[in-house]
Amino acid sequence: MKDKPEDKKGNLHTGKVLSRLMKLGSRYPVWFYSTIFIALVLAFVSSYRPVLISHAIDEDILKNKDFHGLYQSLLFIFLLLLAEVALQFLLVYVSNFVAQNVIRSLRTRLYKKLIYFKSAFFDKTPLGVLVTRSVSDIETISTIFTDGILMVLGDILRIIFVLVVMYWINWELATIALFIFPIMVIVTRLFQKAIKKAFSEERTQTANQNSFVQERLSGMSIVQVFNQQEREYYNFLKINTKLEKAYLKTVFYFSLFFPIVDIITGVAVGIMIWYAGRDALTVHNISPGVLIAFTTSYINMLVRPMRQIADRFNTIQRGVVGAERVFTVLDSHHEIPDTGTVKKESIKGDIVFDKVSFSYVEGESVLKDISFEVSAGEKVAIVGATGAGKSTIINLLSRFYDISVGHIYIDGTDIREYELHNLRSHIAVVLQDVFLFNETILENITFGDNKINYEDVRKAAKDIQIDDFIMSLPNGYEYEVSERGASISLGQRQLISFLRAYLYNPSVLILDEATSSIDTKSEELIRKVTDKVTQNRTSIIIAHRLATIQNADKIIVLDHGRIVEIGNHETLLQKGGYYKKLYEAQFLKVEDKI
């Protein structure tokens, strides 16, 4: 499975990514700066504790033999240790609070961005990739705050405080410790590019796997109908193997990186112990308390944060890769341009297509120089073979796509001059493949509109004669539909879709293949519903079954993206053209068989 073009994006500089994330964190100033303050206090407290230990050994035990003073020192050390534990708890909690607020904000922004993207974006981008961006990539960003840069800041502050205290106690030993830094920086920089590339590959393969699983689960009936379970299983194995290799590559780099870091720190520790021991045995100017403080506390307090910084570099790089991908989507511009200013409370429904041409893919025209008019309140049908461009017309009318050439007018105003939300508020669409959410029938009908109450829904359902059908379901309007509406029949889903459109009370109603895949009984009921919902409003009906549109005021016949005939049913039959051929293909052959 090839990597998607979108997966290869994410070329923002690491510094810029971290800077943007820190700006997001600083939107919660009290909590964000509290984290920094807590890290500062924690660094001071933890670095001062060995000083007290050194003082207790040298002054209370060896010099003054003051056991009462020793108990006081130990009590103070214990209290300082409790304070360190409390500060550590606060640091973890506050950093997580900042992280959760940042990712909540990012999730909201990303979702809002996606729901306004034009249909062409979703045509080209696998849903699995978008799910990865919205869920797992954003989740990795939280670790930058909880176990990444904020914790690294605390580690750096701790190192600085420890070095200051070490220089204060003994500058020679402190200078030896300082040599660790340039070596660590060089080693880290050598691994940085390889590690980042490995993480990027891992995220790409994760997105590919999510996309594959999403597609196959959605189309599982096709897989099983064609008995392709074994083939799809092996395809999944291939993708899973690629993900495994990408992950193991990151493990390899860090398996190599951390032992090298341990060797460097171990050598530095050995040199410091050797020098401190030699100095204590020869010069005798290093007290036992200082020697113990350096060898048992300060060395560990210096090495441990450095080791943690190296370890957290893993977390930061993983988070940066995820953030790059999220910011790539946030910075992209796939929205339908919403520059129109015209807002109308109501429209009559006069529609004009003026020399409209359109291509989904550049150079491959779907509609070619289309021109027709629909008068307000008129019922117009669009027919033609599959791929003729019927559904494209309604996609353009609702501005799910923007036209390449020509103009579309509603009530004399170019649709691009309408404010987008206002334009779509006057148009309702009933699709062939009705999508119902995993919610109650009532929630699917009202679609979250609090202005529509239960009584309104019941009244509308009775108007179009489908209240009995809904009430026959378990719990009636509170019946919870399974995902995509699989728990009810296609005809029932269509009826619910009609009711939703009827409640919407649009000026323009579009029925896209609304009866092409249902049984005859359901079709008869839907035909009655159609007659009801199309009364007194502009209606555009797209249908394969010509029996459903014989009473249309006007029929537009498409062939390969061009209008070949326009007229009513009787007129077109008398012409003996393309429409008559379609009619004969559907009806005369069936009659002969009967």
PEJOVEN-V544917 format. One record per residue. N is the residue number from 1. SS is DSSP state (A for helix, B for strand, O for the rest). Layout:
n=N ss=SS
n=N ss=SS
//
This chain:
n=1 ss=O
n=2 ss=O
n=3 ss=O
n=4 ss=O
n=5 ss=A
n=6 ss=A
n=7 ss=A
n=8 ss=A
n=9 ss=O
n=10 ss=O
n=11 ss=O
n=12 ss=O
n=13 ss=O
n=14 ss=A
n=15 ss=A
n=16 ss=A
n=17 ss=A
n=18 ss=A
n=19 ss=A
n=20 ss=A
n=21 ss=A
n=22 ss=A
n=23 ss=A
n=24 ss=A
n=25 ss=A
n=26 ss=O
n=27 ss=O
n=28 ss=O
n=29 ss=A
n=30 ss=A
n=31 ss=A
n=32 ss=A
n=33 ss=A
n=34 ss=A
n=35 ss=A
n=36 ss=A
n=37 ss=A
n=38 ss=A
n=39 ss=A
n=40 ss=A
n=41 ss=A
n=42 ss=A
n=43 ss=A
n=44 ss=A
n=45 ss=A
n=46 ss=A
n=47 ss=A
n=48 ss=A
n=49 ss=A
n=50 ss=A
n=51 ss=A
n=52 ss=A
n=53 ss=A
n=54 ss=A
n=55 ss=A
n=56 ss=A
n=57 ss=A
n=58 ss=A
n=59 ss=A
n=60 ss=A
n=61 ss=A
n=62 ss=A
n=63 ss=A
n=64 ss=O
n=65 ss=O
n=66 ss=O
n=67 ss=A
n=68 ss=A
n=69 ss=A
n=70 ss=A
n=71 ss=A
n=72 ss=A
n=73 ss=A
n=74 ss=A
n=75 ss=A
n=76 ss=A
n=77 ss=A
n=78 ss=A
n=79 ss=A
n=80 ss=A
n=81 ss=A
n=82 ss=A
n=83 ss=A
n=84 ss=A
n=85 ss=A
n=86 ss=A
n=87 ss=A
n=88 ss=A
n=89 ss=A
n=90 ss=A
n=91 ss=A
n=92 ss=A
n=93 ss=A
n=94 ss=A
n=95 ss=A
n=96 ss=A
n=97 ss=A
n=98 ss=A
n=99 ss=A
n=100 ss=A
n=101 ss=A
n=102 ss=A
n=103 ss=A
n=104 ss=A
n=105 ss=A
n=106 ss=A
n=107 ss=A
n=108 ss=A
n=109 ss=A
n=110 ss=A
n=111 ss=A
n=112 ss=A
n=113 ss=A
n=114 ss=A
n=115 ss=A
n=116 ss=O
n=117 ss=B
n=118 ss=O
n=119 ss=A
n=120 ss=A
n=121 ss=A
n=122 ss=A
n=123 ss=A
n=124 ss=A
n=125 ss=O
n=126 ss=O
n=127 ss=A
n=128 ss=A
n=129 ss=A
n=130 ss=A
n=131 ss=A
n=132 ss=A
n=133 ss=A
n=134 ss=A
n=135 ss=A
n=136 ss=A
n=137 ss=A
n=138 ss=A
n=139 ss=A
n=140 ss=A
n=141 ss=A
n=142 ss=A
n=143 ss=A
n=144 ss=A
n=145 ss=A
n=146 ss=A
n=147 ss=O
n=148 ss=O
n=149 ss=A
n=150 ss=A
n=151 ss=A
n=152 ss=A
n=153 ss=A
n=154 ss=A
n=155 ss=A
n=156 ss=A
n=157 ss=A
n=158 ss=A
n=159 ss=A
n=160 ss=A
n=161 ss=A
n=162 ss=A
n=163 ss=A
n=164 ss=A
n=165 ss=A
n=166 ss=A
n=167 ss=A
n=168 ss=A
n=169 ss=A
n=170 ss=O
n=171 ss=A
n=172 ss=A
n=173 ss=A
n=174 ss=A
n=175 ss=A
n=176 ss=A
n=177 ss=A
n=178 ss=A
n=179 ss=A
n=180 ss=A
n=181 ss=A
n=182 ss=A
n=183 ss=A
n=184 ss=A
n=185 ss=A
n=186 ss=A
n=187 ss=A
n=188 ss=A
n=189 ss=A
n=190 ss=A
n=191 ss=A
n=192 ss=A
n=193 ss=A
n=194 ss=A
n=195 ss=A
n=196 ss=A
n=197 ss=A
n=198 ss=A
n=199 ss=A
n=200 ss=A
n=201 ss=A
n=202 ss=A
n=203 ss=A
n=204 ss=A
n=205 ss=A
n=206 ss=A
n=207 ss=A
n=208 ss=A
n=209 ss=A
n=210 ss=A
n=211 ss=A
n=212 ss=A
n=213 ss=A
n=214 ss=A
n=215 ss=A
n=216 ss=A
n=217 ss=A
n=218 ss=A
n=219 ss=O
n=220 ss=A
n=221 ss=A
n=222 ss=A
n=223 ss=A
n=224 ss=A
n=225 ss=A
n=226 ss=O
n=227 ss=O
n=228 ss=O
n=229 ss=A
n=230 ss=A
n=231 ss=A
n=232 ss=A
n=233 ss=A
n=234 ss=A
n=235 ss=A
n=236 ss=A
n=237 ss=A
n=238 ss=A
n=239 ss=A
n=240 ss=A
n=241 ss=A
n=242 ss=A
n=243 ss=A
n=244 ss=A
n=245 ss=A
n=246 ss=A
n=247 ss=A
n=248 ss=A
n=249 ss=A
n=250 ss=A
n=251 ss=A
n=252 ss=A
n=253 ss=A
n=254 ss=A
n=255 ss=A
n=256 ss=A
n=257 ss=A
n=258 ss=A
n=259 ss=A
n=260 ss=A
n=261 ss=A
n=262 ss=A
n=263 ss=A
n=264 ss=A
n=265 ss=A
n=266 ss=A
n=267 ss=A
n=268 ss=A
n=269 ss=A
n=270 ss=A
n=271 ss=A
n=272 ss=A
n=273 ss=A
n=274 ss=A
n=275 ss=A
n=276 ss=A
n=277 ss=A
n=278 ss=A
n=279 ss=A
n=280 ss=A
n=281 ss=A
n=282 ss=A
n=283 ss=O
n=284 ss=O
n=285 ss=O
n=286 ss=O
n=287 ss=O
n=288 ss=A
n=289 ss=A
n=290 ss=A
n=291 ss=A
n=292 ss=A
n=293 ss=A
n=294 ss=A
n=295 ss=A
n=296 ss=A
n=297 ss=A
n=298 ss=A
n=299 ss=A
n=300 ss=A
n=301 ss=A
n=302 ss=A
n=303 ss=A
n=304 ss=A
n=305 ss=A
n=306 ss=A
n=307 ss=A
n=308 ss=A
n=309 ss=A
n=310 ss=A
n=311 ss=A
n=312 ss=A
n=313 ss=A
n=314 ss=A
n=315 ss=A
n=316 ss=A
n=317 ss=A
n=318 ss=A
n=319 ss=A
n=320 ss=A
n=321 ss=A
n=322 ss=A
n=323 ss=A
n=324 ss=A
n=325 ss=A
n=326 ss=A
n=327 ss=A
n=328 ss=A
n=329 ss=A
n=330 ss=A
n=331 ss=A
n=332 ss=O
n=333 ss=O
n=334 ss=O
n=335 ss=B
n=336 ss=O
n=337 ss=O
n=338 ss=O
n=339 ss=O
n=340 ss=O
n=341 ss=O
n=342 ss=B
n=343 ss=O
n=344 ss=O
n=345 ss=O
n=346 ss=O
n=347 ss=O
n=348 ss=O
n=349 ss=O
n=350 ss=O
n=351 ss=B
n=352 ss=B
n=353 ss=B
n=354 ss=B
n=355 ss=B
n=356 ss=B
n=357 ss=B
n=358 ss=B
n=359 ss=B
n=360 ss=B
n=361 ss=B
n=362 ss=O
n=363 ss=O
n=364 ss=B
n=365 ss=B
n=366 ss=B
n=367 ss=B
n=368 ss=B
n=369 ss=B
n=370 ss=B
n=371 ss=B
n=372 ss=B
n=373 ss=B
n=374 ss=B
n=375 ss=O
n=376 ss=O
n=377 ss=O
n=378 ss=O
n=379 ss=B
n=380 ss=B
n=381 ss=B
n=382 ss=B
n=383 ss=B
n=384 ss=B
n=385 ss=O
n=386 ss=O
n=387 ss=O
n=388 ss=O
n=389 ss=O
n=390 ss=A
n=391 ss=A
n=392 ss=A
n=393 ss=A
n=394 ss=A
n=395 ss=A
n=396 ss=A
n=397 ss=A
n=398 ss=O
n=399 ss=O
n=400 ss=O
n=401 ss=O
n=402 ss=O
n=403 ss=O
n=404 ss=O
n=405 ss=B
n=406 ss=B
n=407 ss=B
n=408 ss=B
n=409 ss=B
n=410 ss=B
n=411 ss=O
n=412 ss=O
n=413 ss=B
n=414 ss=B
n=415 ss=A
n=416 ss=A
n=417 ss=A
n=418 ss=B
n=419 ss=O
n=420 ss=A
n=421 ss=A
n=422 ss=A
n=423 ss=A
n=424 ss=A
n=425 ss=A
n=426 ss=O
n=427 ss=B
n=428 ss=B
n=429 ss=B
n=430 ss=B
n=431 ss=O
n=432 ss=O
n=433 ss=O
n=434 ss=O
n=435 ss=O
n=436 ss=O
n=437 ss=O
n=438 ss=O
n=439 ss=O
n=440 ss=B
n=441 ss=A
n=442 ss=A
n=443 ss=A
n=444 ss=A
n=445 ss=A
n=446 ss=A
n=447 ss=O
n=448 ss=O
n=449 ss=O
n=450 ss=O
n=451 ss=O
n=452 ss=O
n=453 ss=O
n=454 ss=A
n=455 ss=A
n=456 ss=A
n=457 ss=A
n=458 ss=A
n=459 ss=A
n=460 ss=A
n=461 ss=A
n=462 ss=A
n=463 ss=A
n=464 ss=O
n=465 ss=O
n=466 ss=O
n=467 ss=A
n=468 ss=A
n=469 ss=A
n=470 ss=A
n=471 ss=A
n=472 ss=O
n=473 ss=O
n=474 ss=O
n=475 ss=O
n=476 ss=A
n=477 ss=A
n=478 ss=A
n=479 ss=O
n=480 ss=B
n=481 ss=O
n=482 ss=O
n=483 ss=A
n=484 ss=A
n=485 ss=A
n=486 ss=O
n=487 ss=O
n=488 ss=O
n=489 ss=O
n=490 ss=A
n=491 ss=A
n=492 ss=A
n=493 ss=A
n=494 ss=A
n=495 ss=A
n=496 ss=A
n=497 ss=A
n=498 ss=A
n=499 ss=A
n=500 ss=A
n=501 ss=A
n=502 ss=A
n=503 ss=A
n=504 ss=A
n=505 ss=O
n=506 ss=O
n=507 ss=O
n=508 ss=B
n=509 ss=B
n=510 ss=B
n=511 ss=B
n=512 ss=B
n=513 ss=O
n=514 ss=O
n=515 ss=O
n=516 ss=O
n=517 ss=O
n=518 ss=O
n=519 ss=O
n=520 ss=A
n=521 ss=A
n=522 ss=A
n=523 ss=A
n=524 ss=A
n=525 ss=A
n=526 ss=A
n=527 ss=A
n=528 ss=A
n=529 ss=A
n=530 ss=A
n=531 ss=A
n=532 ss=A
n=533 ss=A
n=534 ss=O
n=535 ss=O
n=536 ss=O
n=537 ss=O
n=538 ss=B
n=539 ss=B
n=540 ss=B
n=541 ss=B
n=542 ss=B
n=543 ss=O
n=544 ss=O
n=545 ss=O
n=546 ss=A
n=547 ss=A
n=548 ss=A
n=549 ss=A
n=550 ss=O
n=551 ss=O
n=552 ss=O
n=553 ss=O
n=554 ss=B
n=555 ss=B
n=556 ss=B
n=557 ss=B
n=558 ss=B
n=559 ss=B
n=560 ss=O
n=561 ss=O
n=562 ss=B
n=563 ss=B
n=564 ss=B
n=565 ss=B
n=566 ss=B
n=567 ss=B
n=568 ss=O
n=569 ss=A
n=570 ss=A
n=571 ss=A
n=572 ss=A
n=573 ss=A
n=574 ss=A
n=575 ss=A
n=576 ss=O
n=577 ss=O
n=578 ss=A
n=579 ss=A
n=580 ss=A
n=581 ss=A
n=582 ss=A
n=583 ss=A
n=584 ss=A
n=585 ss=A
n=586 ss=A
n=587 ss=A
n=588 ss=A
n=589 ss=A
n=590 ss=A
n=591 ss=A
n=592 ss=A
n=593 ss=A
n=594 ss=O
//
